[in-house]
Amino acid sequence: MKTEILYGTHPVIEALKADRRTVLEIYIIAGNRMSKNAVAAVKLAEKKNIPVKKVSPEKLETVSGTSENQGVGAKVSPYPIVAVQDILKEGASNGSKNFLLLVDSLEDPHNLGALIRTGLCAGIDGVIIPKNRSVQPIPSVSKASAGALEHVLLARVTNMVDTIKLFKEKGIWIAGTDSGGDQTIYTADLACNLAIVIGGEGKGIRPLVKKNCDYLLSIPRSGPVDSLNASVAGAVVLYEAYRQRQEQEKNDY
């Protein structure tokens, strides 16, 4: 079985809670006074009969590939990728309208991690990313998401346009984010069956993907700066969609 090393207290704790990966062993720095979160990770591991090994700071830095490991690591199975159909079933099973996040060609692990954390808090059914020319769900993404990656359903697709066409056949509207969008996030209906598309750093959504969106959303802004960071823009859009969906649910009762 292939393995990788998660690092940081939150990713390790959330991996243990989510129970979606096989956790083979936990690493703790020997001789250090453990933080509250590190203690929590060890207790969770012991409840699951997972070995806890004490290692030197140098050893943990070597196996995790970073000094920013917070003194905790875990040897785990690879991230559990799901099929797009599994994400669609998730929306159907909870009785709510579909709410999906499509991330097109994002390259920074911190941006993807931040988007996943925000999306999970906003109630998305799952995340879809391209298999190529995109950051993948690696341990640094889990760290940037504060462990949220361990709970979210994530699919990788070969062709984002084909996936968008599939969603349209299922009655899901595709809303791209673009500074020149024809609607603002406050005037568009974001309470429908919806897939929000966030583009990559700098270039935004790829032209063919953009062409296949049903409409493009802009975020009103003022001041000399003409754009937002990809994860920040995504957070603003996701939470406006969350607000609208909550309002609709209240009105439906």
Secondary structure, 3 states (H helix, E strand, C coil): CCCEEEECHHHHHHHHHHCCCCEEEEEEECCCCCCHHHHHHHHHHHHCCCCEEEECHHHHHHHHCCCCCCCEEEEECCCCCCCHHHHHHHHHHCCCCCEEEEECCCCCHHHHHHHHHHHHHHCCCEEEEECCCCCCCCHHHHHHCCCHHHCCCEEEECCHHHHHHHHHHCCCEEEEECCCCCEECCCCCCCCCEEEEECECCCECCHHHHHCCCEEEECCCCCCCCCCCHHHHHHHHHHHHHHHHHHHHHHHC
